[in-house]
Amino acid sequence: MGNPGITAYNPANGEQLWRVECLTGKVGASACSAAGVIYGASEYSKLVAINGVDGTILWESDEFLPEVASPVATREYVFVSTSYGVIAAFDAQSGEVTTVQELNTEFYSSPMLVEGKIYQFSNEGKMYIFSANGELPLLASFDTGERTYATPAFTDGRIIVRTENSIYCVATN
């Protein structure tokens, strides 16, 4: 994924399967996929849903675009975090916005989908945990007290995150 498009390749031989020229500007996010659909987004461009088999554009949106954070998706929803503090849920089939959470903070780390929950670190170091449904209810949060730009990793029931000065390991249960 980059300017100007998203390209799919056959992993067995490197042959290009399809290319969709659909993005402009500086592309900082990575694409994600769910249920055979590829989702790519870039600030000042668009969020696009592409059929992973043939490269057909299924829908596009110009609302709530990420600068750095990559989207994450389930079969039902696509979740996007913005650098201006919005987490938005889109209907994966239609591209319609289902919910917008305005959190008055910045997000550079990518949202992570783990066991039906969206985990999202703000640049200020606060972890927000939402239910991964179309309404995004906030389930919990905690604060590291340090600037955090990195996307966390999850392993063995723990969250691992690198902050500006430390590495934290937090149990999820």
N, C-alpha and C positions, 0 to 999 in steps of 0.2 A: 504494500500500500504506500502510495506517495503521490506527489503531484506529477502527472495529471490523473492517475487512476489506480485501480485495483486489478491485479493480475493473478490468475490461478494457473498453477503448474501441476503436471503429473509427477508425483513424487518418485515414481519408478524410473522415469527416464528424463525428467526435466523439460519435457515438451509443454509449451504453452497451451492451455486448454481454452482460455478466454481472457479478454481484457476489456474493462469498462472504464472509459475516461470520464470521470465524474467528480474529481476533486481539484481544488485550486489552492493557492497559497502555501504556507509552510505547514506540512503535515507532521504533527508530533505524535499522534495516537497510532495504535495498531488496530487492525481489524479483529473482530471476534466472530464466532459462528454458533448457531444453534439450529437444530432440526433442518439441516441442509441449506440454511440461509446465511450468507455472509453479510456482516454489518460493518460499515466503515464510516468514520465521521472526522471532520476537521473544522475548526473554528474558521469563520468567514467563508465557509463553503457549504457543506450540507451533511446530513446523516442519510446514508443510502442503504437499502436492503437489496441484496442481489441473490438470485437463484444460484446456488453453488454448482449446479449441474451444467447449466448452459450460459450463465452470465447475464440473464435477463434482469433488468431493474424491476423490482417489485413495487417499491415506493421510495419516496424521498421526503425529507423534512429539512427546513432551515431554522428550526427552533432548538434552543438549548444545546449548542454545539461545544464540544470540548476543545481546549487548547492543547493539553498534554495528555490527560487521562484517556485511556482506551475504554470503549463501551464494553458492557458485559450483557449476555442475553440468556434467556430461558426459551422454551418453546412458546411461551405466552407473552413475554415482555422483553424489551431492550431498555437497559438502564445506562444513563449518561450523567457524568459529573462535570461541571464547568469550573473554569478558573475564577468565575465571579460568584461562586457559592450556591449553585443550584444543582440539585439531583432531580432528574426527570425520568419518569417511566413512560415508555411508548408501547402501544399495542403492537406486538410483533407481526400481526397479520395486516393491519391497516396503516400503521405508522402514526396513528392518532395519539396525542399526549393524553395519558390517563391520570397522571399526578405530577405535581411539581412541589418539591420541598425547597424553600428558600432558607438557607442556613447562615447567611451573613458571614461567610468565611471563604477561603480559596481552596480549591482542590487541584493538585497536580498528580497525586498518586491515583492509580486506577482502582475503581471499585472491584471487589472480589466477591464472587458468588460461592458460598460454602454452606451446604446443608440447608438450603432454603432461605438463607440470609444474605444480605448485601453488607459487606464490611467496607467502610470508606474512611480513610484518614484525611483530615484537613491539614493544610500547611502549618497550622499552629500546633499540631500534634494531638488533636482530639479525634478519637475513633468513634464513628457513628455506626450503629448496627441497626439495620432496617429489615423488616420482613420483605422477602423478594416477591411481593405481589403487586398488583397494579395500584395499590394505595400507599405503599411505602411507609407503613407505620414505624415509628422509631421504637425499637425494643430496648436498647441500652446504649450507653456511651461511657467512655473513660478518657482521661487526659494524660499524656506522657509528660507534659510540661516543656517539651522541646519541639522545635520546628521539625516537621516530618514531610518529606517530599517523596520518599520511596513507597512503592507498592508492597504491602506485607506478603509474606509467604505463610502457608498453613501446612502443618505436619503433626501427626499424632495428637490431635486435639489441642494444639497450641498455635498461637499467632507469633510469628517472628517478624520484627520490624526494625529497620535501621532509622534512627532519628539523626538530627544534626550532630549529636555528640555521643550517642549510645546505641546499643543493640538491646532490644527488649524481647523477652519471651513471656507470653501471657497465656494462661490456660483458658480454653473456651468453655469449659463446663464447670 
